[in-house]
């Protein structure tokens, strides 16, 4: 849906050829994760406009529509009468599987949808109604009126102890070899996001120094904090390097996706293992290791790497070179959580 929208990007003065070139530029220059977010947001706001006004999206959208969108998403619709238009709209979105409840969504969710809507206007070379002073003010007030405590992306970090238990559950079947490689790469390369693990291709892995030095080099096309082509090479050593090299050899991965689904007969498929597949591997191995399902998510590999780095006394700058955190303050949170336990000031009362 988002890709189809991008193909409709036009500007009044552009020729058909220039319009086609501009569309291609947008598609090449927009990260896959952003395209997926655009897809979800465009689906949501289209359904909301239809439910609220029985009309399709307009370009440019009116300020009245933009204001109503903000107002309906910064209050608990369950407090409204059953026949209130805003509540009926919310109920329609719930029935369509696009909204979880009548409660106001998290401010970050609303901010993302508004940001996408703004981007859609820019793609069409149009001014966004969300730039109007009244709507900007309403959004600011709404953000304060709907406080949401930021939730951790993983309930628990997957520290070395947890990871070792998960790895012990991996046998020598192709599935076990793959899962071991996924977990070790995801953790030891700095705590990779599941989308980054899923996106890896065989061409992104260099074994040129493996035989001589035991090193495996990784080249990520892009990450959440680095642009395409600007991500520094990452390195795997020791057990993690051996696990990945063993998976490549055992599965006969010569080209194409690095990690792939495996059938019940232990056959490796040609297609890519999806980000959800990474999630399922983490959940399965956690349960096999004796932890409850939901104990951690794939983000636990990322938080666990930084937490373990702090526990082992690794300099935060060294950990960030692998995690590729852009914000020192964000990475510092994991170190603070560890260091405060040993802070002498916590023992002042005895």
Phi, psi and omega per residue, in radians:
X1 nan -0.764 3.117
X2 -1.176 -0.690 3.118
X3 -1.111 -0.679 3.092
X4 -1.127 -0.662 3.116
X5 -1.109 -0.747 -3.123
X6 -1.093 -0.537 3.127
X7 -1.239 -0.209 3.114
X8 -1.704 0.089 3.119
X9 -1.086 2.138 -3.121
X10 -2.497 2.752 2.992
X11 -2.344 2.501 -3.002
X12 -0.925 -0.639 -3.021
X13 -1.562 -0.019 -3.059
X14 -1.480 2.470 3.001
X15 -1.350 2.853 3.101
X16 -0.962 -0.674 -3.132
X17 -1.165 -0.743 3.123
X18 -1.179 -0.649 3.109
X19 -1.104 -0.717 3.108
X20 -1.142 -0.693 3.120
X21 -1.156 -0.654 3.119
X22 -1.152 -0.718 3.104
X23 -1.067 -0.780 3.125
X24 -1.079 -0.649 3.117
X25 -1.120 -0.757 3.102
X26 -1.049 -0.784 -3.099
X27 -1.143 -0.703 3.131
X28 -1.240 -0.617 -3.030
X29 -1.595 0.005 3.139
X30 -1.843 2.090 3.140
X31 -0.984 2.617 -3.112
X32 -1.020 -0.693 3.134
X33 -1.103 -0.673 3.133
X34 -1.183 -0.689 3.094
X35 -1.061 -0.709 3.118
X36 -1.151 -0.666 3.100
X37 -1.151 -0.735 3.070
X38 -1.010 -0.724 -3.117
X39 -1.036 -0.870 -3.124
X40 -1.114 -0.770 -3.076
X41 -1.205 -0.682 3.116
X42 -1.140 -0.687 3.081
X43 -1.076 -0.741 -3.097
X44 -1.177 -0.879 -3.047
X45 -1.222 -0.512 3.063
X46 -1.138 -0.796 3.126
X47 -1.146 -0.675 3.124
X48 -1.108 -0.801 -3.129
X49 -1.080 -0.696 3.134
X50 -1.161 -0.728 -3.122
X51 -1.244 -0.634 -3.074
X52 -1.439 -0.628 -3.023
X53 -2.182 -0.020 -3.085
X54 0.932 0.736 -3.083
X55 -2.586 2.684 3.079
X56 -1.343 2.979 3.078
X57 -1.101 2.537 3.099
X58 -1.956 2.636 -3.129
X59 -2.283 1.914 -0.013
X60 -1.343 2.719 3.104
X61 -1.354 2.669 -3.118
X62 -1.388 2.725 3.114
X63 -1.154 -0.563 3.130
X64 -1.094 -0.720 3.113
X65 -1.169 -0.758 -3.140
X66 -1.088 -0.724 -3.137
X67 -1.137 -0.739 3.136
X68 -1.121 -0.641 3.110
X69 -1.050 -0.773 3.133
X70 -1.127 -0.814 -3.078
X71 -1.114 -0.688 -3.096
X72 -1.296 -0.285 -3.104
X73 -1.917 0.268 3.075
X74 -2.238 0.499 3.073
X75 -2.648 2.800 3.101
X76 -1.465 1.889 -3.081
X77 -1.210 -0.298 3.116
X78 -1.180 -0.327 3.129
X79 -1.398 -0.161 -3.109
X80 -1.542 2.752 3.060
X81 -1.030 2.691 -3.069
X82 -1.069 -0.490 -3.104
X83 -1.658 0.136 3.123
X84 -1.186 2.371 -3.104
X85 -0.991 -0.703 -3.131
X86 -1.132 -0.705 3.130
X87 -1.180 -0.685 3.114
X88 -1.112 -0.665 3.099
X89 -1.102 -0.804 3.119
X90 -1.052 -0.726 3.133
X91 -1.123 -0.652 3.115
X92 -1.127 -0.674 3.126
X93 -1.211 -0.624 3.076
X94 -1.123 -0.774 3.133
X95 -1.078 -0.549 3.141
X96 -1.462 -0.031 3.141
X97 1.349 0.337 -3.096
X98 -1.808 -0.136 3.141
X99 -2.483 2.455 -3.072
X100 -1.413 -0.707 -3.076
X101 -2.686 3.116 3.110
X102 -1.440 -0.125 3.121
X103 -1.183 2.701 3.125
X104 -1.117 2.372 3.093
X105 -1.181 2.879 3.091
X106 -1.052 2.482 3.114
X107 -0.914 -0.627 -3.134
X108 -1.136 -0.629 3.117
X109 -1.156 -0.784 3.109
X110 -1.120 -0.725 3.118
X111 -1.037 -0.719 -3.118
X112 -1.151 -0.739 -3.130
X113 -1.151 -0.693 3.103
X114 -1.160 -0.708 3.117
X115 -1.062 -0.721 3.100
X116 -1.113 -0.756 -3.135
X117 -1.073 -0.708 3.061
X118 -1.052 -0.782 -3.118
X119 -1.075 -0.685 3.121
X120 -1.068 -0.657 3.098
X121 -1.169 -0.730 3.137
X122 -1.104 -0.647 3.123
X123 -1.090 -0.479 3.115
X124 -1.690 0.165 3.109
X125 1.070 0.692 -3.100
X126 -2.138 2.671 3.073
X127 -1.326 2.471 -3.126
X128 -1.578 2.385 3.094
X129 -1.173 -0.315 -3.111
X130 -1.292 -0.108 3.072
X131 -1.491 -0.143 -3.138
X132 -1.092 2.414 -3.094
X133 -0.953 -0.732 -3.118
X134 -1.091 -0.724 -3.093
X135 -1.281 -0.677 3.068
X136 -1.061 -0.703 3.128
X137 -1.182 -0.721 3.125
X138 -1.102 -0.700 3.120
X139 -1.119 -0.723 -3.139
X140 -1.113 -0.788 3.124
X141 -1.133 -0.686 -3.139
X142 -1.134 -0.626 3.124
X143 -1.107 -0.651 3.115
X144 -1.323 -0.505 -3.086
X145 -1.376 -0.333 -3.122
X146 -2.110 1.300 -3.118
X147 -1.225 2.335 3.075
X148 -2.266 2.174 3.054
X149 -1.272 2.272 3.133
X150 -1.065 2.285 -3.136
X151 -1.699 2.496 3.079
X152 -1.190 2.522 -3.127
X153 -1.273 -0.364 3.085
X154 -2.382 2.315 -3.102
X155 -1.037 -0.659 -3.139
X156 -2.397 2.559 3.037
X157 -1.314 2.516 3.057
X158 -1.556 1.535 3.131
X159 -1.340 3.109 -3.087
X160 -0.999 -0.743 -3.125
X161 -1.045 -0.779 3.126
X162 -1.167 -0.757 -3.120
X163 -1.079 -0.741 -3.126
X164 -1.064 -0.686 3.119
X165 -1.149 -0.671 3.108
X166 -1.164 -0.727 -3.136
X167 -1.151 -0.569 3.141
X168 -1.142 -0.357 3.139
X169 -1.454 -0.115 -3.102
X170 -1.547 2.077 3.131
X171 -1.539 -2.878 -3.089
X172 -1.736 0.293 2.965
X173 -1.274 2.911 3.112
X174 -1.042 -0.639 3.126
X175 -1.126 -0.767 3.120
X176 -1.142 -0.695 3.122
X177 -1.129 -0.744 3.113
X178 -1.124 -0.829 -3.098
X179 -1.087 -0.676 3.111
X180 -1.088 -0.734 -3.141
X181 -1.183 -0.712 3.123
X182 -1.051 -0.853 -3.093
X183 -1.153 -0.756 -3.111
X184 -1.192 -0.777 3.104
X185 -1.096 -0.810 -3.103
X186 -1.044 -0.593 -3.109
X187 -1.531 -0.940 -2.952
X188 -1.287 -0.341 -3.131
X189 -1.501 0.184 3.091
X190 2.001 0.098 -3.115
X191 1.467 1.272 -3.087
X192 -1.403 2.537 3.051
X193 -1.249 2.689 -3.074
X194 -1.113 -0.559 3.098
X195 -1.156 -0.594 3.121
X196 -1.225 -0.690 3.112
X197 -1.137 -0.796 -3.120
X198 -1.102 -0.612 -3.055
X199 -1.360 -0.200 -3.077
X200 -1.096 2.396 3.067
X201 -1.925 2.798 3.103
X202 -1.027 -0.588 -3.139
X203 -1.189 -0.262 3.126
X204 -1.449 -0.090 -3.088
X205 -1.957 2.176 3.108
X206 -1.937 2.183 3.108
X207 -1.851 0.290 -3.058
X208 -1.063 -0.543 -3.130
X209 -1.834 0.169 -3.068
X210 -1.268 -0.826 -3.101
X211 -1.124 -0.629 -3.065
X212 -1.538 -0.742 -3.031
X213 -2.091 -0.084 -3.129
X214 1.277 0.428 -3.107
X215 -1.867 2.461 3.018
X216 -2.108 2.230 -3.111
X217 -1.777 2.399 3.134
X218 -2.027 2.417 3.039
X219 -2.165 1.873 3.100
X220 -1.474 2.345 -3.135
X221 -1.057 -0.759 3.126
X222 -2.883 2.822 3.052
X223 -2.351 -3.136 3.133
X224 -1.110 -0.462 -3.059
X225 -1.956 -0.013 3.120
X226 -2.280 2.517 -3.123
X227 -1.384 2.830 3.135
X228 -1.000 2.262 3.110
X229 1.450 -0.025 -3.101
X230 -2.036 0.186 3.126
X231 -1.451 2.206 3.134
X232 -1.179 2.686 3.097
X233 -1.173 2.468 3.108
X234 -1.932 2.754 -3.062
X235 -2.204 2.515 2.999
X236 -2.009 2.436 3.123
X237 -2.216 2.940 2.962
X238 0.943 -2.333 -3.051
X239 -1.037 -0.694 -3.113
X240 -1.112 -0.745 3.113
X241 -1.113 -0.755 -3.135
X242 -1.141 -0.669 -3.134
X243 -1.118 -0.725 -3.124
X244 -1.231 -0.761 3.128
X245 -1.085 -0.662 3.135
X246 -1.151 -0.717 3.110
X247 -1.090 -0.780 -3.134
X248 -1.055 -0.736 -3.136
X249 -1.246 -0.813 -3.069
X250 -1.133 -0.664 -3.107
X251 -1.550 -0.132 -3.137
X252 1.134 0.712 -3.117
X253 -1.434 1.814 3.134
X254 -1.807 -0.469 3.132
X255 -2.778 2.934 3.123
X256 1.491 -2.814 -3.103
X257 -1.027 2.486 -3.137
X258 -1.311 -0.843 -3.130
X259 -1.917 2.329 -2.995
X260 -2.376 2.754 3.048
X261 -1.144 2.708 3.127
X262 -2.219 2.333 -3.117
X263 -1.324 3.017 3.102
X264 -1.128 -0.403 3.104
X265 -1.522 0.171 3.115
X266 1.188 0.572 3.058
X267 -1.713 2.416 -3.131
X268 -1.525 2.216 3.125
X269 -1.469 2.919 -3.100
X270 -1.451 -0.453 -3.013
X271 -1.406 2.948 -3.091
X272 -1.316 2.506 2.968
X273 -1.300 2.185 -3.052
X274 -1.311 2.850 3.034
X275 -0.975 -0.621 3.090
X276 -1.150 -0.557 3.072
X277 -1.108 -0.650 3.056
X278 -1.102 -0.742 3.107
X279 -1.019 -0.790 -3.101
X280 -1.141 -0.631 3.092
X281 -1.083 -0.812 -3.134
X282 -1.065 -0.781 -3.127
X283 -1.135 -0.759 -3.120
X284 -1.096 -0.762 -3.095
X285 -1.283 -0.522 3.044
X286 -1.117 -0.817 3.136
X287 -1.103 -0.756 3.132
X288 -1.104 -0.469 -3.141
X289 -1.512 -0.007 3.100
X290 1.696 0.116 3.107
X291 -1.671 2.634 3.123
X292 -1.200 2.556 3.070
X293 -1.048 2.324 -3.079
X294 1.620 -0.017 3.107
X295 -0.987 -0.652 3.117
X296 -2.650 2.866 3.061
X297 -2.017 3.071 3.082
X298 -0.962 -0.471 3.088
X299 -1.125 -0.332 3.072
X300 -1.090 -0.444 3.053
X301 -1.136 -0.664 -3.123
X302 -1.288 -0.872 3.132
X303 -1.171 -0.580 3.126
X304 -1.178 -0.671 3.105
X305 -1.068 -0.822 -3.119
X306 -1.214 -0.669 3.108
X307 -1.106 -0.751 3.138
X308 -1.170 -0.645 3.095
X309 -1.056 -0.708 3.113
X310 -1.178 -0.729 3.132
X311 -1.095 -0.612 -3.117
X312 -1.508 -0.035 3.109
X313 1.373 0.348 3.100
X314 -1.254 2.389 3.113
X315 -1.007 2.439 -3.090
X316 -1.083 -0.583 3.133
X317 -1.121 -0.641 3.124
X318 -1.175 -0.730 3.121
X319 -1.123 -0.689 -3.109
X320 -1.185 -0.453 3.110
X321 -1.140 -0.452 3.080
X322 -1.652 -0.737 -3.118
X323 -1.234 -0.407 -3.126
X324 1.121 0.510 3.004
X325 -1.122 2.334 3.108
X326 -1.530 -0.482 -3.077
X327 -1.820 2.103 3.070
X328 -1.092 -0.677 -3.116
X329 -1.082 -0.671 -3.132
X330 -1.188 -0.773 3.119
X331 -1.177 -0.579 -3.094
X332 -1.100 -0.444 -3.130
X333 -1.001 -0.702 -3.127
X334 -1.193 -0.650 3.112
X335 -1.217 -0.692 3.140
X336 -1.088 -0.715 -3.122
X337 -1.074 -0.574 3.138
X338 -1.417 -0.840 -3.019
X339 -1.159 -0.498 -3.080
X340 -1.162 -0.414 3.126
X341 -1.144 -0.592 -3.088
X342 -1.768 0.160 -3.138
X343 -1.215 2.148 -3.109
X344 -1.006 -0.472 -3.111
X345 -1.144 -0.340 3.137
X346 -1.327 -0.176 -3.111
X347 -1.895 0.296 -3.064
X348 -1.088 -0.544 -3.118
X349 -1.462 -0.230 3.135
X350 1.612 nan nan
